[in-house]
C-alpha cells in the first residue's frame, strides 16, 4: 500500500472505536446511571439512527467541500460530542450526546469508501475495501476489550474520553491525506438522488443494506448484554465481542484473496450462511463459549457478505457513487436503529433466544436475495469488471 491508504485505515479504526465501545458497557452504564437497560439500548439506537440519517447529508457536503476536508471536520465534531458523552448523567443527555456523536462519525467510513472508489480501479477495489475493513476489525477488538476492562477496573466514562481524544488526533493527521479527484462536483443535490431512485439495482442494494444492518449490527450490539445476562462479567462479554474483531481481521484477508477468483454472489451466500449459523447458536445458548463461536461466525459473515455488498455499492451507479455509498451506510445503520427499537423491550426482559431467532430467520432471505441479485446484475459501462 501507499502511505495514503495506510493513513486511510485509521479512519474506520477510530470510528469503530466509538461505535463498539458502548455495547460491552451497557449493563454497567444502566446500573451507574440508575436507568433501565432499555433506555441505554435506546441511546445506542439514537447513535445508529443519527449515523444512518446523516449519511446522505455528508455525501452532499463531501461533493462540495471535498472528501478529506469533510472527514476532518466530522472527526473533530465527533471528538467533541464523544467527550461530552463521558460527562452525561441522565438518559436524555446520554441519548442526545450519543446521537450527535453518531451524526458526526457518519462521515468517516463512507468517506473512506468513496475515496477508494474514486482512486482505485474496479478490478482491485474489493481487495482494497477488505483491507480497509482491517481498520474496522482492529477497532472493534480494541474497543470491545478495552471497554470491558475499563468497566471492571475504572469507568465507562474513560472509554468515551479516550475515543474522543483519538478522533481529535486523527482529524489533525488527515491533513496529510492527498485529496482525490472531484468528478461529481458539478452535480446538484437532486440529480444524484434521482439517479438512485430510478435505479432498481441501486434500490436493491440499499434494501439489502437495511436488512443487513438489523441482522449483523443489531445482533453484535446485543451480544455482550446477552452474555452478561447469562452470568458472565463485563470483561468477558467485551472479550467475546473482541473475538468478532479478530475474526473480521482474519476473514477479510481471506475474502480479499478469494475475491480474485470467487464471484461476489457466492461470497454473499457464504456470509449469509455464517450469519444464520451464528444467530442460531446464540438463540440456543448465551454461554461465553457459544458466544465466542457466534462472534467468529459473525466476523466471517461481515467480511464475506458485507464487503461484497459494500463493493457493489461503489460500482452500481458510478455517476452517483458518493450518494449511493452514503445511502448504503445510511440504510445499514437505519436498519440497525430500527432493530434496536423493536427489540429493546425484549432485551430488557432477557428474551435473547427470541431476538436471535428472529435474526436467524431474517439472515436467510437476506443471503438469498443478495446472492441472486448480485449474480444477475449487469455492470454499467465505464466500470470494468474484476
Residue, then its C-alpha position, 0 to 999 in steps of 0.5 A: x500500500x501507499x502511505x495514503x491508504x495506510x493513513x486511510x485505515x485509521x479512519x474506520x479504526x477510530x470510528x469503530x472505536x466509538x461505535x463498539x465501545x458502548x455495547x460491552x458497557x451497557x449493563x454497567x452504564x444502566x446500573x451507574x446511571x440508575x436507568x433501565x437497560x432499555x433506555x441505554x439500548x435506546x441511546x445506542x439506537x439514537x447513535x445508529x439512527x443519527x449515523x444512518x440519517x446523516x449519511x446522505x447529508x455528508x455525501x452532499x457536503x463531501x461533493x462540495x467541500x471535498x472528501x478529506x476536508x469533510x472527514x476532518x471536520x466530522x472527526x473533530x465534531x465527533x471528538x467533541x460530542x464523544x467527550x461530552x458523552x463521558x460527562x452525561x448523567x441522565x438518559x436524555x443527555x446520554x441519548x442526545x450526546x450519543x446521537x450527535x456523536x453518531x451524526x458526526x462519525x457518519x462521515x468517516x467510513x463512507x468517506x473512506x469508501x468513496x475515496x477508494x472508489x474514486x482512486x482505485x480501479x474496479x478490478x482491485x477495489x474489493x481487495x482494497x475495501x477488505x483491507x480497509x475493513x482491517x481498520x474496522x476489525x482492529x477497532x472493534x477488538x480494541x474497543x470491545x476489550x478495552x471497554x470491558x476492562x475499563x468497566x471492571x477496573x475504572x469507568x465507562x466514562x474513560x472509554x468515551x474520553x479516550x475515543x474522543x481524544x483519538x478522533x481529535x488526533x486523527x482529524x489533525x493527521x488527515x491533513x496529510x491525506x492527498x485529496x482525490x479527484x472531484x468528478x461529481x462536483x458539478x452535480x446538484x443535490x437532486x440529480x444524484x438522488x434521482x439517479x438512485x431512485x430510478x435505479x432498481x439495482x441501486x434500490x436493491x442494494x440499499x434494501x439489502x443494506x437495511x436488512x443487513x444492518x438489523x441482522x449483523x449490527x443489531x445482533x453484535x450490539x446485543x451480544x455482550x448484554x446477552x452474555x452478561x445476562x447469562x452470568x458472565x462479567x463485563x470483561x468477558x462479554x467485551x472479550x467475546x465481542x473482541x473475538x468478532x474483531x479478530x475474526x473480521x481481521x482474519x476473514x477479510x484477508x481471506x475474502x480479499x484473496x478469494x475475491x480474485x477468483x470467487x464471484x461476489x454472489x457466492x461470497x454473499x451466500x457464504x456470509x449469509x450462511x455464517x450469519x444464520x449459523x451464528x444467530x442460531x447458536x446464540x438463540x440456543x445458548x448465551x454461554x461465553x463459549x457459544x458466544x465466542x463461536x457466534x462472534x467468529x461466525x459473525x466476523x466471517x459473515x461481515x467480511x464475506x457478505x458485507x464487503x461484497x455488498x459494500x463493493x457493489x455499492x461503489x460500482x452500481x451507479x458510478x455517476x452517483x457513487x458518493x450518494x449511493x455509498x452514503x445511502x448504503x451506510x445510511x440504510x445499514x445503520x437505519x436498519x440497525x436503529x430500527x432493530x434496536x427499537x423493536x427489540x429493546x423491550x425484549x432485551x430488557x426482559x432477557x428474551x435473547x433466544x427470541x431476538x436471535x431467532x428472529x435474526x436467524x430467520x431474517x439472515x436467510x432471505x437476506x443471503x438469498x436475495x443478495x446472492x441472486x441479485x448480485x449474480x444477475x446484475x449487469x455492470x454499467x459501462x465505464x466500470x470494468x469488471x474484476 
